[in-house]
């Protein structure tokens, strides 16, 4: 009998070896074999009528040391490198199919008249908002719709070109020559970026009493061509606004499953991140981590206005203030000034002040001073240790519920995640 490890050789021609001479497993000998088996046992035996056979393992699964190849882990910084919030796209609609040119003829009806059908219309290029898309990196610089087919004989019309759908993130602005032509703020919302050309007319269309045998037919029209600028504004319920190293990314990690990069140097977050806060009633509140702002951001300093526009979409704001610095209330004043200079009325949206890093001794001293200086409610917490996060969850849900009721009273549908 052959050993268990040589079961893969069933059906092949191998020399008969007494079972007493073969070990049950190479691992029993600790990798050392007192004898060398024949070469015919280690190499595959070619079957008649076939070419060279692929090599196979002569060991069982328990004896094999080969491991499966694992995926290379991509760092968080490389994952955020592909975030794109600007894209220039050239879109061209599909060309219409040409009209048919033919005459009907059969043995008993030679002069049956023209029977060339019309050509099919070209396909449109349509932008469609999809909540699964988070960046414009997947949008290509050029799209062209499908062409319509040519008209056939026997009055057969050509098929219309299929529509080409381009998925874009929710909150995408479509601009042409500096003017906003569409604002895709709802999931499934569509905008026809380029219309397809109309199909041509066949010679059957030009049949009249004056012309019983028309030979005229028209070609299809070319599709519409446009150059559009796509701009993404992050659509989230709440926005974390603060200076660099205030702890916005750490706070987003603590309240959601988002994993933005965290480090002990400024401008760690270079791209907006959106985290989802889930509640027991299956309601979800989206929180956006806006990159850190500095003084003069409205004048395009630092990251500048490239990320100030992401705050426009937020329904309410969460000002994150570092309590460990001296006079933390000055940070709140500077943040509101920058928002007001960028867009009037932006700083007046519903907001709450979050005093981060309460676990430090200096923060506990500055907390009562901050409460006296500001008019908004102050929530003191620690994103590192998780202290007092429950109060933030409750207040965040209250702001979300009031926003939903306000939008429904206006007859509008609030954004859902």
C-alpha angles and dihedrals in degrees: 000000000000119000123258094256092059095058090108089069093067111133095023129107109253131159116262112252124181112254092231090067096054121075118228091234137002089228091066089071092049093244094308120108120197090209137027115237122227119281091239090064094054099044126061117257112233115237120229115264094019136096128238111328121226117254118258135197117264094201131078126246093263092054098045117104094188114118129203116259110255128211116262110251112239116216121239092247092057091048092056093045092082096059109123123180098172128058135165111211131186112205127189125185121229119271119250119246120253122253120260124251115202142118126225115243136168134161096270097030109046097162099048095151132239117325104170111138129218122267123250124259121254120254123258126237107231129189111215126190114230125183091212091066113084101171142029092235092103093055112102123220094240135038130175127186124235117271124243120245125250120260117258138211126280089047092293113162119219118249118260118246115258119252117256113220120202113197115219130175121267109266097040118151117210113208133180121191091346095308124112109238099170140013114199104199101146131067110258095016112146137203125188103231097181129009121222121242122261119255122254125254121252124224089260088070092061095053112128140150090264094048113037095168108038118182095186121113131160130226123237121272121248119252126256115274123206140162111221133186115216118203123184121214112185110244110212136142096232132025127207106221123183148114122283115288092018090125101254095138092046090051092051089051090052098051101036143021094259114121111204118171115273124196141148096255131078125266094027090146109062097164132043116260125200121209128187121226109204125204131198093256089059092253114144127206118194119217122192123208105216115200115257119282127214135193110292095025090137087060090057095261120151108353084344126180092342089091102022088082090063089067091061091073095052115103094206134008134232111205108207112204127185106233094193095070124083115268097003092184089074088067090059092050092050093048093052090047092054092048092048092049091050096049127358113243095017093113091052095068119114107284146162130207117235116200105205130196095038088156090076119088095232091053092060089055094050096046098081090044091054092048091056095049101049131059098209125085113274120215112194114204145141119237090193099055098023096238116166096357090136091069090053091051092052095046092045091054092049091054091047094050092049090050092051092050091048093051093046091051088056091052093248129127114239120228113266128197 
